[in-house]
Amino acid sequence: MVIRHGEAFTISEALTVWKGGKLVYRPTVHYSYMPCNETLSSLHELRCRKYELQPKCRIMSDEITKGEDILGALIMGHRYNSWWTGSILDIQESRRLVPHQNATTIQVAIGVVSATMWMIGNPKKGFCVPDDLPHEYILKIAKPYLGRFVSEASDWTPFKNYKMFFKENPNSHLDKKNMWAFKNFLFRD
């Protein structure tokens, strides 16, 4: 699932290359999220109800007994194909850090806490987006709450697990010459 996120614009803007006032390169940046099966089932139920919430709702907390939140960046389209860097926090570690919480809330909350601490210490900096904050400062506070850090090459490409299920629906929409073209990432039914 692609999710709107301010950094999708600011990161793309920061990495845009201009030459003589002409745009020569602008990366595509997306935030995506893969919810667990239970969340997908719940979302499907909500869609079937025409997005009317169930009359009784609750937020799960200690019922979550296993799993992890994998949060990071997959950078694609270079000589390594893909490179993934990020953190993996499992439910046991998150509960050790903050009882009755889950990995997602810990990872999100510590980003807010560390950014707020920086804002309190720098009240005259004005409006800043997350990319403007000093990553060393933020990570010094956040790292103990983010779990295991990983940075490694990945052999993933848009074609790696691609399958054509219906011969009458050929994969003519794929751009075989430009593997990293955006159209190769679109889901088509």
Buried (B, 14 or more C-beta within 10 A) or exposed (E): EEEEBEBBEBBBBEEEEEEEEEEEEEBEBEBEEEEEEEEEEBEEEEEEEEEEEEEEEEEEEEEBEEBBBBBBEEBBBEEEBBBBEBBBBBBEBBBEBEEEBBBBBBBEBBBEBBBEBBEEEEEEEEEEEBEEBEEEBBEEBBEEBBBEEEEEEBEBBBEEEEEEEEEEEEEEEBEEEEBBBEEBEEEEE
